[in-house]
Amino acid sequence: MRFLFYTHSLVSDWNHGNAHFLRGLMRALQAKGHETLALEPADGWSRANLAAEGGTPPGERFAQAFPDLLWQDYGPDFDHEAACADADVVVVHEWTDAALVGRIGRLRGRGGRFLLYFHDTHHRAVSRQPEIAGLHLDGYDGVLAFGETLKERYLAAGWGRQVETFHEAADVALFKPMPDVEPGHELVWIGNWGDGERSAELQAYLVRPACRLGLDATVRGVRYPAGALASLREAGIRYGGWIANHEVPRAFARHLFTVHVPRRPYVEALPGIPTIRVFEALACGIPLISAPWEDREGLFRPGRDYLVARGEDEMTAHMRALRHDPELRRDLAASGLETILSCHTCDHRADQLLGLVARHGNQPIAEAAE
């Protein structure tokens, strides 16, 4: 089959975590004998910001790292009708322009022979509910929601014929332990400061504990305001700026442990949804300490796959333990990796998507609704 993915960007992962998962999902589908192509807007925000970083142009950099993945950008004159007509399955990400979301749905509704899914991997259905509610999903065969609580929001609103919980996962061809790399540092955190959604939490679960222990610590990511950068300097934490996602496994391997600090909307409004950073860290076999979040779906084994810190003092104690206890580090790393390999790889998600396609069958939308 031929899969077509409308994404904000496949090429750029600059503050764009969906690119991580999509790359792995496309590679998993290709390994099963299917064709994949990603379409992204030529003026996309993430790719423009990556280009502004300088160095190798984003397209060239991506081709060097992922030579097996095909992508194409589109502008105002792009023939979306022809692109969709060549596909068996079309997946449209929720960051796609609302007018285009509706246009592709109408193509399917007018007899398009492709199956059509809407893919939501963000908290905008809650934090920007009117914006998402304005999307026209009538022509879509289903919604792929990256967590059960988000799925419940779509079902309650009556959106989509079928809503499937479709978690992100780790591309284990890329994210895997690197035992030949010697850890020369202690703590690494890879993430974006963002829009103030977890500023207080980052201070309590990352900056102050690392400062209290005098850790050899590194932070990588983008969108750090001046105040955040100043607090890192005062805590003695190195700030390394943006890091390409395919370089993250080596960064993990060079450190003893990492932390997860979820954004507030996920903790409060969409509990139970981890970000892809959790999947990727555990897949790399790096011990992880997480700030509180409620694993409602039993995705992991808290306390075995990772440690949970319920406050600043507990985070400090966990960091101290991982700093000094190699056996604890080995046990956590082994357990977390076991859970990823058994349940949460991009290969698992490719099988899930193929199963959904098989259940729907490639029927006109009117027949599928009967």
C-alpha atoms as one frame of an Amber mdcrd trajectory, in Angstrom:
protein
   0.000   0.000   0.000   0.969   3.625  -0.443   0.758   5.805   2.684   0.645
   9.586   2.389   1.305  11.654   5.527   0.420  15.325   5.789   2.711  16.664
   8.486   3.899  20.011   9.731   7.384  18.749   8.934   9.191  15.481   8.442
  12.445  17.298   7.704  12.600  19.451  10.842  12.327  18.348  14.465  12.989
  21.892  15.742  10.393  22.099  18.546   8.372  19.539  16.586   8.215  16.181
  18.325   5.784  14.594  15.878   8.641  14.389  13.371  10.363  11.889  15.714
   7.484   9.436  15.653   6.546   9.916  12.017  10.059   9.119  10.824  10.035
   5.867  12.778   6.511   4.961  11.694   7.337   5.518   8.034  10.461   3.381
   8.311   8.494   0.608  10.030   5.857   0.633   7.291   8.555   0.533   4.629
  10.171  -2.450   6.328   6.829  -4.242   5.951   6.825  -3.611   2.201   4.721
  -0.441   1.965   5.477   2.885   0.284   5.466   6.135   2.266   5.628   9.809
   1.403   5.370  12.860   3.666   3.993  16.191   2.504   4.838  19.346   4.433
   4.159  23.076   3.868   6.998  24.909   2.162   6.696  27.761   4.675   6.446
  25.579   7.797   7.391  27.210  11.100   9.613  24.392  12.362  11.659  24.103
   9.178  12.060  27.877   8.950  13.390  27.998  12.505  15.790  25.143  11.812
  17.069  26.939   8.719  17.668  30.015  10.876  20.020  27.947  13.047  22.458
  28.033  10.123  24.799  25.368   8.849  23.679  22.680   6.421  20.221  23.428
   4.926  17.478  21.372   6.618  16.655  19.320   3.524  20.263  18.291   2.974
  20.768  17.538   6.659  17.660  15.352   6.695  18.703  13.458   3.550  22.051
  12.647   5.125  20.443  11.280   8.294  17.375   9.597   6.739  18.183   8.713
   3.109  15.365   6.160   2.983  12.528   8.593   3.756  10.763  10.519   0.987
   9.184  13.927   1.439   7.854  16.764  -0.666   6.816  20.267   0.240   3.707
  22.007  -1.024   2.688  25.575  -1.709  -0.541  27.304  -2.776  -0.600  25.663
  -6.226   0.096  22.093  -5.123  -2.262  19.456  -6.573  -3.561  17.760  -3.421
  -6.229  15.948  -5.403  -3.615  14.149  -7.502  -1.468  13.360  -4.463  -4.366
  11.778  -2.588  -5.581   9.913  -5.668  -2.252   8.061  -5.750  -2.551   6.975
  -2.094  -4.251   4.055  -0.403  -4.112   5.652   3.045  -3.835   9.359   3.893
  -2.996  10.519   7.423  -3.430  14.236   8.174  -1.716  15.674  11.239  -3.633
  18.157  13.390  -1.068  20.912  12.757  -2.182  21.004   9.113  -3.962  24.185
   8.001  -7.673  23.935   8.804  -8.756  24.742   5.238  -6.593  21.938   3.894
  -7.917  19.524   6.540 -11.415  20.211   5.254 -10.382  20.048   1.605  -8.894
  16.573   1.968 -11.975  15.418   3.874 -14.200  16.585   1.021 -12.056  14.621
  -1.443 -12.718  11.475   0.539 -16.407  12.296   0.951 -16.843  12.759  -2.794
 -15.748   9.195  -3.441 -11.993   9.185  -2.888 -10.745   5.612  -2.842  -8.207
   6.243  -0.075  -8.768   5.732   3.639  -8.401   8.982   5.567  -7.324   9.508
   9.180  -6.836  12.593  11.319  -3.822  12.302  13.644  -3.783  14.331  16.881
  -0.579  14.388  18.954  -0.974  17.546  21.036  -2.978  19.151  23.819  -4.560
  21.746  21.494  -7.875  19.876  21.600  -8.016  21.144  25.188  -5.833  24.245
  25.321  -7.167  25.604  22.002 -10.477  23.791  21.893 -12.359  26.276  19.653
  -9.575  26.083  17.068  -9.693  22.294  16.892 -13.484  22.190  17.173 -13.668
  24.276  14.010 -12.035  21.563  11.938 -14.274  19.749   9.463 -13.684  16.027
   9.952 -16.913  14.731   8.403 -15.085  13.051   5.539 -12.570  11.271   7.740
 -12.717   7.547   8.386 -11.277   7.964  11.862  -9.157   9.860  14.348  -5.820
   8.651  15.697  -5.498  10.174  19.168  -2.226   9.748  21.044  -3.812   8.869
  24.365  -7.004   7.516  25.885  -7.983  10.815  27.516  -7.652  12.612  24.186
  -9.693   9.877  22.536 -12.442  10.488  25.101 -12.511  14.177  24.153 -13.117
  13.317  20.506 -15.801  10.764  21.307 -17.604  13.184  23.613 -17.585  15.850
  20.908 -18.829  13.451  18.258 -15.778  13.948  16.036 -14.832  11.222  13.605
 -16.497   7.911  12.765 -14.009   6.019  14.843 -11.399   7.196  17.324  -8.383
   4.995  17.920  -5.883   5.431  20.750  -2.607   5.601  18.871   0.315   6.300
  21.174   3.652   7.530  19.991   6.550   5.083  20.239  10.304   4.706  19.860
  12.112   4.115  16.604  14.330   1.390  18.037  16.403   1.177  14.874  17.740
   4.563  15.983  16.964   4.794  19.695  18.883   1.982  21.346  21.600   1.533
  23.961  25.146   2.408  22.927  27.269   0.315  25.310  30.502   1.278  23.538
  30.041   4.949  24.515  31.530   5.769  27.902  29.347   8.079  30.072  31.480
  11.084  30.903  28.764  13.232  32.487  25.935  12.790  34.981  22.597  14.402
  34.069  21.180  15.331  30.681  17.782  16.848  29.949  16.625  17.195  26.364
  13.540  19.302  25.849  12.211  22.713  24.942  11.395  25.400  27.477   8.385
  26.412  25.413   5.610  28.781  26.391   5.757  28.739  30.167   3.773  25.496
  30.392   6.270  23.955  32.812   8.617  26.761  33.877   8.015  26.260  37.603
   8.243  22.482  37.221  11.586  22.696  35.426  12.973  24.776  38.273  11.707
  22.307  40.896  12.504  19.032  39.134  15.609  19.930  37.153  17.408  23.170
  37.893  17.354  23.370  41.681  18.026  19.649  42.379  20.972  19.660  39.952
  22.297  22.804  41.600  21.890  21.387  45.123  23.928  18.313  44.181  26.465
  20.135  42.058  25.770  17.728  39.184  27.715  17.655  35.943  24.584  18.480
  33.976  23.660  19.400  30.405  20.457  20.799  28.898  19.653  20.697  25.169
  16.669  22.267  23.426  15.227  25.477  22.025  12.969  28.402  22.943  14.762
  29.193  26.199  14.029  32.781  27.338  16.749  34.926  28.865  15.544  34.223
  32.399  15.707  30.471  31.863  19.224  30.672  30.449  20.296  32.789  33.413
  18.927  30.240  35.882  20.841  27.455  34.126  24.068  29.444  34.336  23.520
  30.196  38.016  22.938  26.476  38.682  26.122  25.517  36.851  24.215  23.674
  34.122  25.585  23.668  30.574  23.169  24.763  27.853  23.939  23.248  24.459
  21.077  24.594  22.332  19.260  22.618  19.663  20.167  18.992  19.049  19.030
  16.958  16.046  16.846  14.117  17.245  18.943  11.440  15.550  21.901  12.623
  17.678  20.001  12.153  20.952  20.904   8.457  21.519  24.600   9.351  21.676
  23.860  12.262  24.013  21.974   9.895  26.320  24.821   7.382  26.190  27.286
  10.032  27.368  25.300  10.672  30.580  24.324   8.568  33.586  20.642   9.519
  33.784  17.918  11.843  32.542  14.615  13.311  33.755  11.120  13.756  32.391
   9.204  16.936  33.226   5.755  16.842  31.576   4.008  19.978  30.402   1.211
  21.135  32.671  -1.652  20.648  30.128  -0.842  16.944  29.933  -0.759  16.537
  33.706  -3.939  18.515  34.391  -6.179  18.273  31.317  -4.942  15.163  29.491
  -3.520  12.873  32.169  -2.003   9.601  31.114  -0.211  10.856  27.992   3.591
  10.786  28.087   5.580  12.626  25.466   7.747  10.736  23.007  10.824  11.674
  25.054   9.868   9.000  27.611   9.684   6.283  24.956  12.972   7.378  23.407
  14.872   7.639  26.683  13.797   4.186  27.864  14.609   2.726  24.452  18.150
   4.069  24.813  18.579   2.339  28.161  19.236   5.503  30.141  17.837   5.592
  33.705  14.956   8.044  33.959  13.429  10.013  36.835   9.993  11.461  36.126
   8.110  14.318  37.704   4.547  13.240  38.564   2.145  12.156  35.831  -0.652
   9.609  36.009  -0.049   6.547  33.845  -3.754   5.749  33.500  -3.278   3.229
  30.715  -0.544   1.185  32.359   1.951   1.923  29.601   4.910   1.530  31.936
   5.851   0.159  35.351   6.561   3.198  37.561   9.262   2.433  40.101  10.684
  -0.292  37.855  10.940   1.273  34.400  11.663   4.709  35.875  11.695   6.443
  39.234   8.938   8.887  40.194   9.733  12.073  42.107   6.749  13.680  43.841
   8.563  16.851  44.806  11.871  18.659  44.690  13.351  16.846  47.678  12.458
  13.430  46.269  13.899  14.385  42.887  17.114  15.411  44.613  17.229  12.102
  46.495  16.653  10.089  43.315  19.377  12.004  41.489  21.763  11.350  44.353
  20.927   7.640  44.262  21.465   7.306  40.528  24.695   9.252  40.772  26.185
   6.734  43.197  24.407   3.402  42.554  25.413   1.634  39.310  23.253  -1.395
  40.129  20.157   0.784  40.395  21.047   2.374  37.076  21.438  -1.024  35.415
  18.129  -2.333  36.808  16.138   0.703  35.678  17.735   0.720  32.244  17.036
  -2.977  31.677  13.434  -2.775  32.857  12.581   0.319  30.824  14.119  -1.129
  27.679  12.217  -4.382  28.175   8.894  -2.517  28.301   9.691  -0.537  25.152
  10.722  -3.583  23.153   7.645  -5.533  24.245   5.012  -2.838  23.656   6.161
   0.555  22.390   8.168   0.444  19.190   7.256   2.055  15.885   6.901  -1.481
  14.538   4.102  -2.070  17.072   2.359   1.114  15.917   2.764   0.216  12.241
   1.048  -3.109  12.942  -1.722  -1.254  14.781  -2.264   1.119  11.856  -2.275
  -1.727   9.350  -4.818  -3.551  11.497  -7.056  -0.485  11.509  -6.781  -0.185
   7.728  -7.690  -3.846   7.355 -10.794  -3.400   9.528 -11.995  -0.382   7.572
 -11.256  -1.721   4.108 -10.831   0.655   1.207 -14.473   1.602   0.655 -16.133
   4.835  -0.391 -17.012   6.883   2.682 -20.768   6.388   2.210 -20.387   2.611
   2.171 -18.034   2.642   5.165 -20.667   4.519   7.183 -23.394   1.926   6.620
